[in-house]
């Protein structure tokens, strides 16, 4: 077909025309036959939507008029690049002004919204639009598909569908290799996954790849995040001395920084470091500093670690005082369950309510989220309770539940 001004205006020379038609038809809730009536065959319209044919200009104009299609007036941008820029700047809401028909196709806007909802853990909203995005997946170019697989993987992990989550992350990695690119955010998520399923050696490999690439991109905040994860995992594995130099390096770098969130995280890791060294006074000092930044939102990870410290040291009075000052409704469900556990342990340990809470709330929550430390913590407390009550049948069942969980953890970590 001859290219003319109308063709260029409608973008029908580059096979993007089908996107606008399908987006508009689905948005209006029409079937193919309803749109095609008295214009063309439904099969012809289907081929237009899939980009298999370039339509006759007169036919296309009738379809445009029926569906009231608006075409972009601005230069098309790559949605993945835009989102990654907002992500690395730690402000995913920066994409909101771009969510209009003048910059993107409809499916691209929905894809950006999906990425944003997954990153902000607004999973109900992410679920609502995921099926809609899947209808347009055949239009994805390689970069879009790789990013979609990455965030779909995170979506499945956050909804506790571990098998699908892992499969999507691995497929995203395969595309990354095919494109001969490096995606540090993907590497970081794979590292977190393997740490969660108790495969620290594999996790450190992915974390090193992520940190190296973030440093190459001059993303200091993300290099810092990688290093703090590395330090915490090394401390968890008992390797205390190797992390001190890295923390001192960041302490110097952040000495003139106004980034309070980074100071919180660094104080948090210093506190864990001193606790491992059994210098509990310094540990408490840094834990408190990590949750006493003025005028800023305290990060949940710092708050939970501080409360956990008081639990481990059996400092009942300080723990209760800290918990009493919290607005629990603002915390993530798994963190609320952990805080409820600490609080009930010190205030209502022998009650039937504490047993019910462990069995019905805490342990199922940890099991669903594949959280090995919390699962062992809650189960250990439940077994102690059954020993005190001489409930040996229940004690056996509790151990059996932990054993099954560990088996599932091993299966999830297999490569």
Secondary structure, 3 states (H helix, E strand, C coil): CCCCHHHHHHCCCCCCHHHHHHHHHHHHCCCHHHHHCCCCCHHHHHHHHHCCCCCCHHHHHHHHHHHCCCCCCCCCCCHHHHHHHHHHCCCHHHHHHHCCCCCCCHHHHHHHHHHHHHHCCCHHHHHHHHHHHHCCHHHCCHHHHHHHHHHHHHHHHHCCCHHHHHHHHHHHHHHHHHCCCCCHHHHHHHHHHHHHCCCHHHHHHHHHHHHHHHHHCCCHHHHHHHHHHHHHHHHHCCCCHHHHHHHHHHHHHCCCCCCHHHHHHHHHHHHHHHHHCCCHHHHHHHHHHHCCCCCCCCCHHHHHHHHHHHHHCCCHHHHHHHHHCCCHHHCCHHHHHHHHHHHHHHHCCCCHHHHHHHHHHHHHHHHHCCCHHHHHHHHHHHHHHHHHCCCHHHHHHHHHHHHHHHHHHHHHHCC
